[in-house]
Amino acid sequence: MVRIEDINVYETAPEGINLTVVKLVTSEPGLFGFGCATFAYRHESVRHVIEEYLLPLLRGRDVSAVEQIWHLVHHNAYWRNGPIENNALAGIDTALWDIKGKMAGMPLYQLFGGKHREGVPVYRHADGRDADEICDNIRKFREQGISTIRCQCGGYGGTYGTAPSTAPDGSPDGAYLDSRSYMRDTLKLFGEIRSRFGFDIGLCHDVHERLAPVDAVTFAKEMEPFRLFFLEDALPLEQIDWLRRLRRLTTTPLAYGELFNNPAEWRSLIAERLIDYIRVHMTQIGGITPARKLQIFAEQFGVRTAWHGPGDMSPFAHAANIHLDLAAHNFGIQEWSGTEPPNSVIQDLSGPKDALLDVFPGMPVFRKGYVYPNDTPGLGVGFNEKEAARYPCGKPVVRWTQTRGADGTLVAP
């Protein structure tokens, strides 16, 4: 029996974003697995949970018992779910799947039943200060074979800075939101994009939960003429009951779930077909084990996957997404930000490697609109500890989540 012998935690920031990597060492010489436990804004808390609580709990256990270990960790602290515990658990779970693939001599997608497709179509983010800059970025993506693009202008309705003149005297700094101007500007932007590119390109937009429910309903209806691929997180997590009304009143496809932690949050949305795409962050829900179950559950109701794939996710998690995508019949699309260097619209992988690729060799590769994993057993991604040490994590105060309404009241980011 191969057992867990040690768990090492590494913190690195090759692109300036805190990443947490778990290395699970086994009793079999040379056999180990890697996982992602990244919670960029509370990374030291995740490390503490793994080193002080999960290592003593798991040392000596059978590495093949992936499902049992997931439940053991999930229930061991009695109070469960939440980003700190779930990301710690995801690091362990993903590393165990990596080991299982290595023991089987297969890439993970084979353990999930094999490929439904040869490559994974991805969408990218075209941001900018105005329509001209955003359209320039759209052209660059289209030249790279990207057919679906998320378009945003000036952040998510508010950019961090000093309080505007319309706020009360003495109001603190923050990302002040102006929902009316945000909706007007976004509608104008998408009208401009469609006038320049027509309807042969898929367009997404992320509200990032920054609208009041009644405004979200109005906005989704007003976006209908632009035929979005999907509108993401139109409602605050605390107001998801409004999705029933939103679904009745608009034909705009809806994606949701970036902040979800547990099945109680997504079960009814999927079973009632209130959303079209499930957008969870794989490590936020506890790893590959629950993500695979969620994907299969969603398939029964015609809901497709569009896993969250941001920069604050290590290449091990990006690779896990790609393996899940290849094996999912109900795959929709994959957000992709796993291989580009800083300040670049997209990376041509025939060019020089950036710091991320130096730290994580073997990452899935982008070619002409699709991402492909290598066929190395397990996740297929390596980890260069020496290179990782060159990029220490920081502990800055998070500013972009300090979002406020017009009068300075804090609101959900």
Phi, psi and omega in degrees: 000131177272128186241160173287125181254322182202159175228119178254141179243130179239139177241127184211154182219065184296337176248017181083006178247129182296124177237142178241124182245136176252131173244116181261115183264135182252174177285350178271117182307130178081359180256118179209166179224155179243148176214165179256128176234034189284119164232089196304329187268354179217043191295326181290331177294321178295315178304315182300315180300316182294311186287322187268337185239316185281324178299310177299327180290324191256343182302130179092356182275156183291121183292342181283346185272059186299311182297315180296318180295322178302311181293324179300310181293319183299323185262349193296327181270005182070297173286128190230170184071175186105153189294327182290308180293316184294323177290322175298315178296320179299322178299317178294311184299314181294322177296322178295320176294322177300316178296317181299319177296320179294320179294326180277345184072030184226148168293155188300323183302333177292324178291337179270005178114359178095175187282141163264342183209157183279330179221163183253114176292138185234159171243155183236172183256122173254103179252172177170171181279336181205179184297323181297314180294319179296317180293326174298318179292324176299317179300318179297318179294318181297324176296335178270004178092005179284126182252350177230132188222134174272130185243128179222148178230119175068040178080201182257059177084004179183136180245138184299136178175196180290157180297140179290163182296339180280350180279159178299153177304137178084005180295141183284169174297158178168180175266094184281129185261138174232090189296326182293312179291326177300314181294316179299313182295322181291318177299318178296319179300312183290330173297320179293318180297315180294325180293330181271326188245351182072203186248015179275357180246138178279134181238135175240161175212141182248113176287332180062033174066017189264023175238146170295151185307315182294325176291324179297321178297312179300314183297315180298321178293318182291339178277352185304320182299342184269358173050063182294150168295313166196158171253124188260137172044058181289340184238149172298147180307323183288352183239029186291345174299337177292346180300329178297316179291319180299318181297321181291332192256356181219152174260001178294126178299142187243134174241144185202154167127005185303327183262004184296147178241332188209162186301334180298337182277331184251345189302307184288328179298322179282313183297328179268003179055044180274348178229161179257332182226135175263129194241034186292157174268115191306317182285335180292334179261001173111010172113193183294320184303306179289331180294319178297319178295319179297317180300316181292321177298313181299326181301325183295340185244012177074017177267133184259161181269147173208065188308143175297134182220061185274179177290334178272058179206127185287162178302337176293322177287320176301317179296320178300317176305314184295319178296318176297318181298315182300326186264000185265122176294326183263027175298139178252294178197161182238125170292136185227122174214032190268350188227003186270143176285165179302146175061030179234139178293316178200151182261132168275110189289358173277351180272191182297146176284148176261183184299323181299317181287334175291322181283325186237075179293148177090013180300154172306149189248137176268132174213119170051049174091355182235154175244138183233132172278162168278168184262022174296141179304144181084215179290331179087005182248137177260182181212123180260102185297323181294315178294320181300324182293342179286347186234078182292153177283156175249174179227055180286155172289129182287125185255324188294339178274000177273065185271143185222151171284180185300331181266006178095358179290133178295138178227167182298139180278000000 
